[in-house]
Structures are given as C-alpha cells and as structure tokens.
C-alpha cells in the first residue's frame, strides 16, 4: 500500500517537473519565432 502511495507521489512530482520544463521550452521557442518558422515550413502560410 505504502509502495503504491510512494509511486503516485513520485509520478505526480515528475509530471509537475516535466510540465514546467515543457512550458519553459515552449515559451523560449515562441519568443525565438521557432513556432512561426516551423508552421511556415509545414505549409501554414497557405502554400502547402
């Protein structure tokens, strides 16, 4: 029982930690204009 509780606590911790990491990376990519350039390369400007 305690093992399962420990597992869920650890899973929640990693989920929170990687969530913050993802947000920081997404913010940095957006600020550098990477999202716009990648969308254009994928045909987001209407040429594809």
trRosetta pair geometry for C-beta under 8 A, 3 or more apart (Angstrom, degrees):
i j d omega theta_ij theta_ji phi_ij phi_ji
1 4 6.0 -55 -156 31 29 107
1 5 6.6 27 149 -16 63 106
2 5 5.4 -52 -148 37 38 115
2 6 6.3 42 152 -22 67 103
3 6 5.7 -53 -150 35 31 112
3 7 6.4 34 150 -22 64 105
4 7 5.5 -51 -149 33 34 115
4 8 6.5 30 155 -16 66 104
5 8 6.0 -56 -149 37 31 107
5 9 6.4 31 153 -19 64 107
6 9 5.7 -56 -148 37 31 111
6 10 6.2 29 154 -18 65 108
7 10 5.8 -59 -149 38 29 109
7 11 6.2 29 153 -20 66 107
8 11 5.5 -50 -142 36 33 113
8 12 6.3 35 157 -20 65 104
9 12 5.9 -55 -150 35 29 110
9 13 6.4 32 151 -22 63 106
10 13 5.5 -53 -150 33 33 114
10 14 6.5 27 155 -14 67 104
11 14 6.0 -56 -147 39 31 105
11 15 6.2 33 153 -22 65 109
12 15 5.6 -54 -145 36 31 115
12 16 6.3 31 155 -19 64 106
13 16 5.9 -57 -152 36 28 109
13 17 6.2 26 153 -18 65 110
14 17 5.5 -54 -142 39 34 113
14 18 6.0 23 163 -10 69 108
15 18 6.4 -58 -141 43 24 100
15 19 6.1 33 154 -28 60 110
16 19 5.5 -55 -148 31 27 117
16 20 6.7 27 155 -17 62 102
17 20 6.1 -56 -158 32 30 108
17 21 6.6 28 147 -17 64 107
18 21 5.1 -49 -145 37 42 116
18 22 6.2 47 153 -23 69 101
19 22 5.8 -52 -149 34 29 112
19 23 6.5 30 152 -19 63 106
20 23 5.7 -54 -148 35 32 112
20 24 6.3 30 155 -19 66 106
21 24 5.9 -56 -149 36 30 109
21 25 6.3 25 155 -15 65 108
22 25 5.9 -58 -147 39 29 108
22 26 6.1 28 156 -19 66 109
23 26 5.8 -56 -144 38 28 110
23 27 6.2 29 156 -20 64 107
24 27 5.8 -54 -147 35 29 112
24 28 6.4 28 155 -18 63 107
25 28 5.8 -55 -147 37 31 110
25 29 6.2 31 155 -19 66 107
26 29 5.7 -55 -146 37 30 111
26 30 6.2 31 154 -21 64 107
27 30 5.8 -56 -148 36 29 111
27 31 6.3 28 155 -19 64 107
28 31 5.8 -55 -148 36 30 111
28 32 6.4 20 157 -12 65 110
29 32 6.0 -63 -147 42 29 104
29 34 4.1 -74 -168 54 84 129
29 35 5.8 95 131 -41 101 87
30 33 7.8 43 177 -69 31 23
30 34 7.3 -74 -65 45 23 83
30 35 5.3 0 -102 2 65 130
33 36 5.0 -49 -168 40 74 115
33 37 5.9 71 135 -22 87 102
34 37 5.9 -61 -146 41 32 107
34 38 6.0 28 159 -18 69 110
35 38 6.0 -57 -142 39 27 108
35 39 6.2 28 157 -20 63 109
36 39 5.8 -57 -148 36 28 111
36 40 6.4 29 154 -20 64 106
37 40 5.7 -54 -150 35 32 113
37 41 6.4 33 152 -20 65 105
38 41 5.6 -52 -149 35 34 113
38 42 6.4 28 152 -15 65 108
39 42 5.7 -60 -148 40 32 108
39 44 3.5 -7 159 3 88 162
39 45 7.8 114 122 -39 85 71
40 43 8.0 90 -179 -36 29 8
40 44 5.5 -76 -77 53 33 99
40 45 5.0 30 -132 -28 79 113
42 48 6.8 -128 143 58 41 155
43 46 7.5 164 173 -4 72 5
43 47 5.9 -127 -136 71 73 66
43 48 2.0 -84 -114 52 129 127
44 48 7.8 5 -17 41 32 112
